[in-house]
Amino acid sequence: MATQRGNAKIIPPNPDGIFLEGQERWIKDNSRLKLMEKARQIGISWSTAYAADERTAMAGGKWDQWVSSRDDLQARLFIEDCKMWAKVMSIAAADLGERVIDEKTKLTAYVLEFASGRRIHSMSSNPDAQAGKRGGRILDEFALHPDPRKLWSIAYPGITWGGSMELISTHRGSHNFFNQLIREVRENGNPKNISLHRLTLQDALDQGFLYKLQKALPIGHEVMAMDEAAYFDFIKSGCADEESFRQEYMCDPADDDSAFLEYDLIAGCEYAASEDWEVDLACARRRGAKLYAGLDIGRKKDLTVLWVFELLGDVLYTRKIIELQSMSKPDQEKVLWPVMALMERTCVDYTGLGIGWGDDAQRAFGEYRVELVTFTNRVKEELAYPVRGRMEDKRIRIPYKPAIRADLRAVTKVATAAGNIRFTAERSENGHADRFWALALGVHAASTPASIIEYTPLPGKDDRYWGNDDLDLDRKGAW
């Protein structure tokens, strides 16, 4: 038995074994259709790569494996896991690199070929890549794909002549097709005959996950001093909010009926996690880019957020997001004013403390380039629905970040007793949906463009601008 490292209290039944109980059940399940709802980063994709190697490498193997991942980076990582397992199991395998799998569309896959002649093809999320190909299917992070229903529809016929189809994912909202499949199994008699597996963070910890993790971590890592309860709290405290933790780690899909924006709607507009979406705004302006921004003013606990879009055709591309907290107004202006100077138009939160900000911004840049927006229930409705509309039409691109998702999910639509619509968001450590309202203000700025006005740089600190007593630049405190 290996010597224990770390403070884990739960030791797996076989401490020297490779897999936890839940991972082993998943590997040994040879069902034609199987589905795993799982917590993040508990080794299921890694375990799936092991099983894929076994099936593909065995003598007489009949089927290639076609793997669909969320993006190109995940596709490459899955092949790397397969290569690692092939080496561990002393299986001969040749990495064929990236290959074109469809000459017409130029779709590519990362390919690992075994001595059996069979291959594992690991692709990104385009459902069309699954068309016309026979063999096993592994649909990794299924719920995160842009259109899970379409992916199922195209992938499923590929196992008509043999092979299996495996779905692996964390949840992405209660309306997602992934959750609909799970509810079919649990509530509607399992008409597709899916073998359902579930592995939460708590399940993994109860099976010895922390013991395995601490064996792999270096001495001195902060997790080494934790037991299972402390590690659970450590993971939970790092999540954007309670809803994110429940969904990402406890297999509890977020309630899409209460939130204004469903997870599928948000995910369909996100850049790939590895995509570089920020640009040099000054360079962008020199090339003629049309830039628009929304500025939501923070208070003591809230963020000040400036959200910058570039309009290309009819699509708004996020190019920069500035988040400031616990800074005085003058210090925040030093960061924000040079960026706002590059904008065609900026819409500013003109509510409460935002009144002073808005007045100063209009004096600096002119009332045609700065629109002041006072938040009322009706105004919030007029700001919120265009965001939803652009998401439904895929005419907006936003970063893939947990904090942004949490903010967008935090906004709820409530009908008052008088029949009016009210948009609300609970205040949390993550703010008060500040990113959502900055985004919405940016969308509004782009929908009502100002006339082109030549930009005049702000005066320097020794010029009359900085001597204007109305600006109150010496005011202190967090905003």
C-alpha positions as CSV (number, residue, x, y, z in Angstrom):
1,M,0.0,0.0,0.0
2,A,1.2,3.4,-0.9
3,T,2.2,5.9,1.9
4,Q,-0.5,8.4,2.4
5,R,0.2,12.1,1.5
6,G,-2.0,14.8,2.8
7,N,-4.9,14.9,5.2
8,A,-7.7,13.0,3.4
9,K,-9.8,10.9,5.8
10,I,-11.4,8.6,3.2
11,I,-9.1,6.0,1.7
12,P,-10.4,4.1,-1.4
13,P,-10.9,0.3,-0.9
14,N,-7.9,-0.2,-3.2
15,P,-5.6,2.7,-2.5
16,D,-3.2,1.6,-5.2
17,G,-5.9,1.3,-7.8
18,I,-6.1,3.7,-10.7
19,F,-9.8,4.4,-10.8
20,L,-12.5,5.4,-8.2
21,E,-15.6,3.3,-7.9
22,G,-17.7,5.7,-10.0
23,Q,-15.1,5.9,-12.7
24,E,-14.8,2.1,-12.8
25,R,-18.5,1.6,-13.1
26,W,-18.6,4.0,-16.1
27,I,-15.6,2.3,-17.8
28,K,-17.2,-1.2,-17.4
29,D,-20.6,-0.2,-18.6
30,N,-20.9,-1.5,-22.2
31,S,-24.4,-0.2,-22.8
32,R,-25.3,1.0,-26.3
33,L,-26.4,4.3,-24.9
34,K,-25.0,5.7,-21.7
35,L,-25.0,9.1,-20.1
36,M,-22.9,10.6,-17.3
37,E,-24.0,13.7,-15.4
38,K,-21.0,14.8,-13.5
39,A,-19.1,17.4,-11.4
40,R,-16.3,19.3,-13.0
41,Q,-12.7,17.9,-12.9
42,I,-13.3,14.6,-11.3
43,G,-11.6,12.5,-13.9
44,I,-14.5,11.2,-16.1
45,S,-13.2,12.4,-19.4
46,W,-9.8,11.0,-18.4
47,S,-11.4,7.6,-17.6
48,T,-13.4,7.7,-20.8
49,A,-10.2,8.0,-22.8
50,Y,-8.9,4.8,-21.1
51,A,-12.0,2.9,-22.2
52,A,-11.8,4.3,-25.7
53,D,-8.3,3.0,-26.0
54,E,-9.3,-0.5,-24.8
55,R,-12.1,-0.8,-27.3
56,T,-10.2,0.6,-30.3
57,A,-7.0,-1.2,-29.7
58,M,-8.3,-4.8,-29.1
59,A,-7.6,-7.3,-31.8
60,G,-10.6,-7.7,-34.1
61,G,-12.0,-4.3,-33.1
62,K,-14.7,-3.3,-35.6
63,W,-15.2,0.4,-35.0
64,D,-13.4,3.7,-34.9
65,Q,-14.3,6.1,-32.1
66,W,-15.6,9.6,-33.0
67,V,-15.1,12.1,-30.2
68,S,-16.9,15.5,-30.1
69,S,-15.4,18.0,-27.6
70,R,-16.5,21.5,-26.7
71,D,-13.7,23.2,-28.6
72,D,-10.4,22.6,-30.4
73,L,-8.4,22.7,-27.2
74,Q,-10.5,20.0,-25.5
75,A,-10.3,17.9,-28.6
76,R,-6.5,17.9,-28.4
77,L,-6.5,17.2,-24.7
78,F,-8.7,14.2,-25.1
79,I,-6.2,12.7,-27.7
80,E,-3.4,13.5,-25.3
81,D,-5.2,11.5,-22.6
82,C,-5.6,8.6,-25.1
83,K,-1.9,8.7,-25.9
84,M,-1.0,8.6,-22.2
85,W,-3.2,5.6,-21.6
86,A,-1.8,3.8,-24.7
87,K,1.7,4.2,-23.2
88,V,0.5,3.0,-19.7
89,M,-1.1,-0.1,-21.3
90,S,1.9,-0.6,-23.6
91,I,-0.4,-0.4,-26.6
92,A,1.1,0.5,-29.9
93,A,-0.5,3.8,-31.2
94,A,0.6,6.3,-33.8
95,D,-0.3,10.0,-33.4
96,L,-1.4,11.0,-36.9
97,G,-1.9,14.6,-35.9
98,E,-4.6,16.8,-37.4
99,R,-6.3,15.3,-40.4
100,V,-9.0,16.5,-42.8
101,I,-12.0,14.2,-42.3
102,D,-14.3,15.9,-44.8
103,E,-12.8,17.4,-48.0
104,K,-15.9,19.4,-48.8
105,T,-16.2,21.2,-45.6
106,K,-12.5,20.9,-44.6
107,L,-13.5,19.7,-41.1
108,T,-10.5,18.2,-39.2
109,A,-9.9,15.9,-36.3
110,Y,-6.9,14.8,-34.2
111,V,-6.3,11.2,-34.9
112,L,-4.7,8.3,-33.0
113,E,-4.2,5.1,-34.9
114,F,-3.7,1.7,-33.2
115,A,-2.1,-1.5,-34.4
116,S,-5.6,-2.9,-34.9
117,G,-6.0,-0.5,-37.7
118,R,-8.8,1.4,-35.9
119,R,-8.6,5.0,-34.9
120,I,-9.8,7.5,-32.4
121,H,-10.8,10.8,-34.1
122,S,-11.2,13.7,-31.7
123,M,-13.0,16.7,-33.1
124,S,-14.4,20.0,-31.9
125,S,-18.1,20.8,-31.5
126,N,-19.4,21.1,-35.1
127,P,-22.3,18.5,-35.3
128,D,-21.8,18.2,-39.1
129,A,-18.5,16.5,-38.4
130,Q,-20.4,13.5,-37.1
131,A,-22.4,13.0,-40.4
132,G,-21.8,9.9,-42.5
133,K,-19.3,8.2,-40.1
134,R,-19.8,4.7,-38.6
135,G,-18.6,3.7,-35.2
136,G,-18.6,4.6,-31.5
137,R,-19.5,8.1,-30.4
138,I,-18.2,10.0,-27.3
139,L,-19.9,13.3,-26.9
140,D,-17.8,15.1,-24.2
141,E,-19.3,18.1,-22.3
142,F,-22.4,17.5,-24.3
143,A,-24.5,20.2,-22.7
144,L,-21.9,22.8,-23.5
145,H,-22.2,22.3,-27.2
146,P,-24.0,25.1,-29.1
147,D,-26.9,22.8,-30.1
148,P,-26.9,19.5,-28.1
149,R,-30.2,18.3,-29.7
150,K,-28.7,18.7,-33.2
151,L,-25.5,17.0,-32.1
152,W,-27.5,14.0,-30.8
153,S,-29.6,13.9,-34.0
154,I,-26.6,13.7,-36.3
155,A,-24.4,11.5,-34.1
156,Y,-27.0,8.8,-33.2
157,P,-27.4,7.3,-36.6
158,G,-23.7,6.5,-36.7
159,I,-24.1,3.6,-34.3
160,T,-26.8,1.9,-36.4
161,W,-24.4,-0.8,-37.5
162,G,-22.7,-1.2,-34.2
163,G,-20.8,0.7,-31.5
164,S,-22.0,2.8,-28.6
165,M,-22.8,6.4,-27.9
166,E,-21.6,8.0,-24.6
167,L,-22.7,11.4,-23.4
168,I,-20.6,13.1,-20.7
169,S,-21.4,16.5,-19.2
170,T,-22.0,18.9,-16.4
171,H,-25.3,20.6,-16.6
172,R,-26.1,23.9,-18.4
173,G,-29.6,24.8,-17.3
174,S,-32.9,23.0,-16.8
175,H,-34.0,23.6,-20.4
176,N,-30.9,22.1,-22.0
177,F,-31.5,18.9,-24.0
178,F,-29.0,17.1,-21.8
179,N,-31.3,17.6,-18.8
180,Q,-34.3,16.7,-20.9
181,L,-32.6,13.3,-21.6
182,I,-32.0,12.8,-17.9
183,R,-35.6,13.6,-17.0
184,E,-36.7,11.1,-19.7
185,V,-34.8,8.4,-17.9
186,R,-36.0,9.3,-14.4
187,E,-39.5,10.5,-15.0
188,N,-40.8,9.1,-18.3
189,G,-39.9,5.4,-18.4
190,N,-36.5,5.7,-20.1
191,P,-37.8,5.3,-23.7
192,K,-34.3,5.5,-25.2
193,N,-33.0,2.8,-22.8
194,I,-30.1,5.0,-21.6
195,S,-27.8,3.7,-18.9
196,L,-27.6,6.7,-16.5
197,H,-24.7,7.5,-14.3
198,R,-24.2,10.4,-11.8
199,L,-21.1,11.5,-10.0
200,T,-21.2,14.7,-7.9
201,L,-18.3,16.3,-6.0
202,Q,-19.6,14.8,-2.8
203,D,-19.9,11.3,-4.4
204,A,-16.3,11.5,-5.6
205,L,-15.0,12.7,-2.2
206,D,-16.9,9.8,-0.5
207,Q,-15.1,7.4,-2.9
208,G,-11.6,8.7,-2.1
209,F,-11.1,11.4,-4.7
210,L,-9.2,13.7,-2.3
211,Y,-6.8,10.9,-1.4
212,K,-6.1,10.4,-5.1
213,L,-5.7,14.1,-5.7
214,Q,-3.3,14.6,-2.8
215,K,-1.2,11.8,-4.1
216,A,-0.7,13.7,-7.4
217,L,-0.2,17.2,-5.9
218,P,3.2,18.6,-4.9
219,I,4.1,18.8,-1.2
220,G,3.3,22.3,0.0
221,H,0.2,22.7,-2.2
222,E,-2.7,24.3,-0.1
223,V,-5.0,21.3,-0.8
224,M,-2.6,19.0,1.0
225,A,-3.6,20.3,4.4
226,M,-7.4,19.7,3.8
227,D,-9.7,16.9,4.7
228,E,-12.8,16.2,2.6
229,A,-15.0,18.8,4.4
230,A,-12.4,21.5,4.0
231,Y,-11.9,20.7,0.3
232,F,-15.7,20.8,-0.3
233,D,-15.9,24.3,1.2
234,F,-12.7,25.3,-0.6
235,I,-14.3,24.5,-4.0
236,K,-17.6,26.0,-3.1
237,S,-16.1,29.3,-2.0
238,G,-14.3,29.7,-5.3
239,C,-17.5,29.5,-7.4
240,A,-19.2,32.6,-8.7
241,D,-22.3,31.9,-6.7
242,E,-24.5,29.2,-5.1
243,E,-26.3,28.4,-8.4
244,S,-22.9,27.9,-10.2
245,F,-21.6,25.6,-7.5
246,R,-24.8,23.5,-7.5
247,Q,-24.7,23.1,-11.2
248,E,-21.0,22.7,-11.8
249,Y,-20.3,20.4,-8.9
250,M,-23.5,18.9,-7.5
251,C,-25.3,17.9,-10.8
252,D,-28.2,20.3,-10.0
253,P,-29.2,22.1,-13.2
254,A,-29.8,25.9,-12.9
255,D,-33.5,26.8,-13.0
256,D,-34.1,28.4,-16.4
257,D,-37.7,29.2,-15.6
258,S,-36.6,31.9,-13.0
259,A,-33.7,33.5,-14.8
260,F,-34.3,36.0,-17.6
261,L,-31.5,34.4,-19.8
262,E,-31.3,30.6,-20.1
263,Y,-27.9,28.9,-20.0
264,D,-28.3,27.7,-23.6
265,L,-28.9,31.2,-24.7
266,I,-25.8,32.5,-23.0
267,A,-23.6,29.6,-24.1
268,G,-24.6,30.0,-27.7
269,C,-23.1,33.5,-27.8
270,E,-19.9,32.8,-26.0
271,Y,-16.4,32.9,-27.5
272,A,-14.5,29.6,-27.2
273,A,-12.7,29.4,-23.8
274,S,-9.3,29.6,-25.6
275,E,-10.3,32.4,-28.1
276,D,-8.5,35.7,-27.8
277,W,-11.3,38.2,-27.9
278,E,-9.7,41.4,-26.6
279,V,-8.1,43.9,-29.0
280,D,-6.0,47.1,-28.7
281,L,-8.8,49.7,-28.8
282,A,-6.6,52.5,-30.1
283,C,-5.4,50.3,-33.0
284,A,-9.0,49.2,-33.7
285,R,-10.1,52.9,-33.8
286,R,-7.3,53.7,-36.3
287,R,-8.5,51.0,-38.6
288,G,-12.0,52.5,-38.5
289,A,-13.7,50.2,-36.0
290,K,-17.1,51.3,-34.7
291,L,-16.8,51.0,-30.9
292,Y,-19.6,51.4,-28.4
293,A,-19.7,51.1,-24.6
294,G,-21.9,50.7,-21.6
295,L,-20.8,52.0,-18.2
296,D,-22.5,50.7,-15.0
297,I,-21.5,52.7,-11.9
298,G,-20.6,50.6,-8.8
299,R,-21.2,51.4,-5.2
300,K,-19.2,50.3,-2.2
301,K,-19.9,46.6,-2.8
302,D,-20.7,46.7,-6.5
303,L,-18.4,46.9,-9.5
304,T,-18.0,49.8,-11.9
305,V,-18.0,48.0,-15.3
306,L,-17.2,49.4,-18.7
307,W,-18.2,46.9,-21.5
308,V,-16.9,47.7,-25.0
309,F,-18.3,46.3,-28.2
310,E,-17.2,46.5,-31.8
311,L,-20.0,46.5,-34.4
312,L,-19.2,44.3,-37.4
313,G,-22.1,44.0,-39.8
314,D,-25.0,43.5,-37.4
315,V,-23.1,41.5,-34.8
316,L,-21.7,43.1,-31.6
317,Y,-18.3,41.6,-30.6
318,T,-17.1,42.2,-27.0
319,R,-13.6,43.7,-27.3
320,K,-12.9,44.8,-23.7
321,I,-14.4,44.7,-20.2
322,I,-13.0,46.9,-17.5
323,E,-14.0,46.1,-13.9
324,L,-13.1,48.4,-11.0
325,Q,-13.8,48.2,-7.3
326,S,-12.8,50.0,-4.2
327,M,-11.3,52.9,-6.1
328,S,-12.1,56.6,-5.8
329,K,-13.9,58.4,-8.5
330,P,-10.8,60.3,-9.8
331,D,-8.8,57.0,-9.9
332,Q,-11.5,55.3,-11.8
333,E,-11.8,58.2,-14.3
334,K,-8.1,57.9,-15.1
335,V,-8.7,54.3,-16.2
336,L,-12.1,54.8,-17.9
337,W,-11.9,58.2,-19.6
338,P,-9.1,57.3,-22.2
339,V,-11.2,54.3,-23.2
340,M,-14.4,56.3,-23.5
341,A,-12.6,58.8,-25.6
342,L,-12.3,56.1,-28.3
343,M,-16.0,55.3,-28.4
344,E,-18.5,56.4,-31.0
345,R,-21.1,56.4,-28.1
346,T,-21.2,55.4,-24.5
347,C,-24.4,54.9,-22.4
348,V,-23.9,55.7,-18.8
349,D,-25.8,54.6,-15.7
350,Y,-27.3,57.9,-14.5
351,T,-28.8,56.6,-11.3
352,G,-27.8,57.6,-7.8
353,L,-24.1,58.3,-7.7
354,G,-24.1,57.8,-11.4
355,I,-25.5,61.3,-11.8
356,G,-22.2,62.9,-11.0
357,W,-20.4,60.5,-13.3
358,G,-22.8,61.2,-16.2
359,D,-22.6,65.0,-15.9
360,D,-18.8,64.8,-15.9
361,A,-18.7,62.4,-18.9
362,Q,-21.0,64.7,-21.0
363,R,-18.8,67.7,-20.2
364,A,-15.7,65.7,-21.2
365,F,-17.0,64.1,-24.4
366,G,-20.2,65.9,-25.4
367,E,-23.9,65.0,-25.0
368,Y,-24.0,63.4,-28.4
369,R,-21.4,60.9,-27.5
370,V,-22.6,60.2,-24.0
371,E,-26.2,59.2,-23.3
372,L,-27.4,59.3,-19.7
373,V,-29.7,56.5,-18.7
374,T,-31.7,56.7,-15.5
375,F,-32.7,53.2,-14.3
376,T,-36.4,52.8,-13.8
377,N,-38.4,49.6,-14.2
378,R,-39.5,50.6,-17.7
379,V,-36.0,51.6,-18.7
380,K,-34.6,48.3,-17.4
381,E,-37.1,46.4,-19.5
382,E,-36.2,48.5,-22.6
383,L,-32.5,47.7,-22.0
384,A,-32.9,44.0,-21.1
385,Y,-35.0,42.7,-24.0
386,P,-32.7,43.8,-26.8
387,V,-29.9,41.8,-25.1
388,R,-32.1,38.7,-25.2
389,G,-33.1,39.4,-28.8
390,R,-29.5,39.6,-29.9
391,M,-28.7,36.4,-28.1
392,E,-31.6,34.6,-29.7
393,D,-30.4,35.8,-33.1
394,K,-26.7,35.1,-32.3
395,R,-25.9,38.7,-33.0
396,I,-23.7,39.2,-30.0
397,R,-20.5,37.6,-28.8
398,I,-19.4,37.6,-25.1
399,P,-16.5,36.1,-23.2
400,Y,-16.6,32.6,-21.6
401,K,-16.2,33.5,-18.0
402,P,-18.0,32.1,-14.9
403,A,-18.4,35.6,-13.3
404,I,-20.0,36.9,-16.4
405,R,-22.3,33.9,-16.7
406,A,-23.3,34.4,-13.0
407,D,-24.1,38.1,-13.6
408,L,-26.2,37.3,-16.7
409,R,-28.1,34.6,-14.8
410,A,-28.7,36.8,-11.8
411,V,-31.2,38.9,-13.6
412,T,-34.8,37.7,-13.1
413,K,-38.0,39.0,-14.5
414,V,-40.9,39.4,-12.0
415,A,-44.5,40.4,-12.6
416,T,-45.8,42.8,-10.0
417,A,-49.3,42.7,-8.6
418,A,-50.3,45.5,-10.9
419,G,-49.1,43.4,-13.9
420,N,-46.0,45.4,-14.5
421,I,-42.6,43.8,-15.3
422,R,-39.7,44.3,-12.9
423,F,-36.2,43.2,-13.5
424,T,-34.3,42.3,-10.3
425,A,-31.0,40.8,-9.2
426,E,-29.9,39.8,-5.7
427,R,-26.8,41.5,-4.5
428,S,-23.9,39.0,-3.8
429,E,-20.2,38.9,-3.5
430,N,-20.2,38.9,-7.3
431,G,-21.9,42.3,-7.4
432,H,-25.4,43.3,-8.4
433,A,-25.6,42.1,-12.0
434,D,-23.3,45.0,-12.8
435,R,-21.8,43.2,-15.9
436,F,-25.3,42.5,-17.2
437,W,-26.3,46.2,-17.0
438,A,-23.0,47.4,-18.5
439,L,-23.6,44.9,-21.4
440,A,-27.2,46.1,-21.8
441,L,-26.1,49.7,-21.9
442,G,-23.5,48.9,-24.5
443,V,-26.1,47.2,-26.7
444,H,-28.2,50.3,-26.3
445,A,-25.3,52.6,-27.3
446,A,-24.8,50.6,-30.5
447,S,-28.5,50.7,-31.4
448,T,-28.6,54.5,-31.2
449,P,-25.3,55.6,-32.8
450,A,-24.4,59.3,-32.6
451,S,-23.2,61.4,-35.5
452,I,-19.5,61.2,-36.2
453,I,-17.7,63.8,-34.1
454,E,-14.0,64.5,-34.2
455,Y,-12.5,63.7,-30.9
456,T,-10.6,66.4,-29.0
457,P,-8.2,65.0,-26.4
458,L,-8.8,65.8,-22.7
459,P,-6.7,68.5,-21.2
460,G,-3.7,67.6,-19.1
461,K,-3.7,67.8,-15.4
462,D,-2.3,71.3,-15.5
463,D,-5.0,72.6,-17.9
464,R,-8.3,74.3,-17.0
465,Y,-10.3,71.0,-17.2
466,W,-8.6,69.8,-14.0
467,G,-9.2,73.1,-12.2
468,N,-13.0,72.9,-12.7
469,D,-14.5,72.7,-9.1
470,D,-17.6,71.1,-10.5
471,L,-15.7,67.8,-11.1
472,D,-15.0,67.3,-7.4
473,L,-11.9,65.3,-8.3
474,D,-10.7,65.1,-4.7
475,R,-13.8,63.2,-3.5
476,K,-12.7,60.0,-1.7
477,G,-14.3,56.6,-1.1
478,A,-15.2,53.5,-3.0
479,W,-17.7,53.6,-5.9
